[in-house]
Amino acid sequence: MSFIDGRFLGVYRTTDWSNLSGLDVGLITFNAVEAMIWFAFAGYVLVRNRRGHRSAMEYTYGILFVLFGASDLIECVQLSNPLILAKAVILVLLLLFRHWTMARYEPRPKLA
């Protein structure tokens, strides 16, 4: 493997299920709980969209939450450069869709 392959495809941590340390248990638990939270957000967004807006933008927003939760489940098993890059892209898209959704459905600030 070349230096560039190692940089872009590097794996930082792989879970050894036969020999779990306390840190492994903590990371797995944290990522599993975090995934459940992201899935709950996805469920909320998708149900809200089904009841009201029925917008492709909102469906995409909900699917992004599902993808982010799935990335946390993958992180329970392995942490690698491609996963970190995917999580960064999904997070940026989540923030953009949040901004676009709020601008579309709540153009005025709530505290104004």
Phi, psi and omega per residue, in radians:
M1 nan 2.267 -3.138
S2 -1.351 2.968 3.124
F3 -1.034 -0.748 -3.111
I4 -1.165 -0.741 3.083
D5 -1.037 -0.745 3.125
G6 -1.092 -0.657 -3.140
R7 -1.198 -0.764 -3.041
F8 -1.566 -0.429 -3.099
L9 -1.998 0.215 -3.071
G10 -1.080 2.489 3.078
V11 -1.922 2.169 -3.095
Y12 -1.568 -0.624 -3.066
R13 -2.649 2.357 3.014
T14 -2.212 2.298 -3.106
T15 -1.297 2.174 3.051
D16 -1.669 1.711 -3.019
W17 -1.150 -0.361 -3.136
S18 -1.483 -0.220 -3.090
N19 -2.505 1.224 -3.096
L20 -1.416 2.303 3.039
S21 -1.611 3.031 3.084
G22 -1.072 -0.658 3.104
L23 -1.114 -0.741 3.109
D24 -1.046 -0.804 3.139
V25 -1.065 -0.748 3.125
G26 -1.107 -0.788 3.140
L27 -1.149 -0.730 3.128
I28 -1.111 -0.785 3.132
T29 -1.094 -0.825 -3.136
F30 -1.031 -0.842 -3.115
N31 -1.164 -0.620 3.110
A32 -1.171 -0.745 3.106
V33 -1.149 -0.743 3.114
E34 -1.062 -0.717 3.108
A35 -1.074 -0.739 3.116
M36 -1.081 -0.669 3.118
I37 -1.127 -0.790 3.117
W38 -1.107 -0.669 3.095
F39 -1.143 -0.628 3.088
A40 -1.136 -0.742 3.072
F41 -1.050 -0.748 3.128
A42 -1.061 -0.791 3.116
G43 -1.043 -0.761 3.126
Y44 -1.061 -0.840 -3.103
V45 -1.113 -0.761 -3.095
L46 -1.211 -0.675 3.087
V47 -1.181 -0.754 3.108
R48 -1.038 -0.730 3.141
N49 -1.163 -0.700 -3.133
R50 -1.128 -0.619 -3.113
R51 -1.379 -0.435 -3.003
G52 -2.266 -1.325 -2.907
H53 -1.303 -0.707 -3.052
R54 0.892 0.976 -3.072
S55 -1.937 2.427 3.071
A56 -1.089 -0.566 3.113
M57 -1.094 -0.740 3.136
E58 -1.213 -0.643 3.068
Y59 -1.072 -0.757 3.114
T60 -1.097 -0.718 3.112
Y61 -1.038 -0.785 3.108
G62 -1.137 -0.714 3.128
I63 -1.136 -0.608 3.084
L64 -1.094 -0.659 3.063
F65 -1.114 -0.710 3.099
V66 -1.078 -0.768 3.137
L67 -1.108 -0.687 3.133
F68 -1.169 -0.686 3.066
G69 -1.120 -0.710 3.103
A70 -1.110 -0.627 3.112
S71 -1.146 -0.558 3.067
D72 -1.208 -0.615 3.069
L73 -1.164 -0.677 3.070
I74 -1.113 -0.658 3.132
E75 -1.118 -0.410 3.041
C76 -1.081 -0.501 -3.064
V77 -1.729 -0.721 -3.041
Q78 -2.708 2.480 3.043
L79 -2.053 2.068 -3.070
S80 -2.415 2.925 3.102
N81 -1.056 -0.796 3.106
P82 -1.034 -0.636 3.116
L83 -1.168 -0.751 3.123
I84 -1.086 -0.736 3.106
L85 -1.112 -0.776 3.123
A86 -1.077 -0.754 3.129
K87 -1.099 -0.684 3.126
A88 -1.126 -0.768 3.130
V89 -1.110 -0.795 3.137
I90 -1.089 -0.721 3.142
L91 -1.113 -0.765 3.102
V92 -1.074 -0.774 3.111
L93 -1.107 -0.690 3.081
L94 -1.037 -0.786 -3.137
L95 -1.143 -0.699 3.097
L96 -1.130 -0.804 3.137
F97 -1.147 -0.593 3.061
R98 -1.066 -0.821 3.141
H99 -1.087 -0.818 -3.125
W100 -1.138 -0.701 3.136
T101 -1.138 -0.797 3.134
M102 -1.123 -0.711 3.136
A103 -1.147 -0.582 -3.097
R104 -1.360 -0.744 -3.005
Y105 -1.793 -0.352 3.095
E106 -2.406 1.297 -3.049
P107 -1.147 -0.433 3.115
R108 -1.695 2.452 3.072
P109 -1.079 2.518 -3.117
K110 -1.206 -0.490 -3.069
L111 -1.596 -0.020 -3.097
A112 -1.407 nan nan
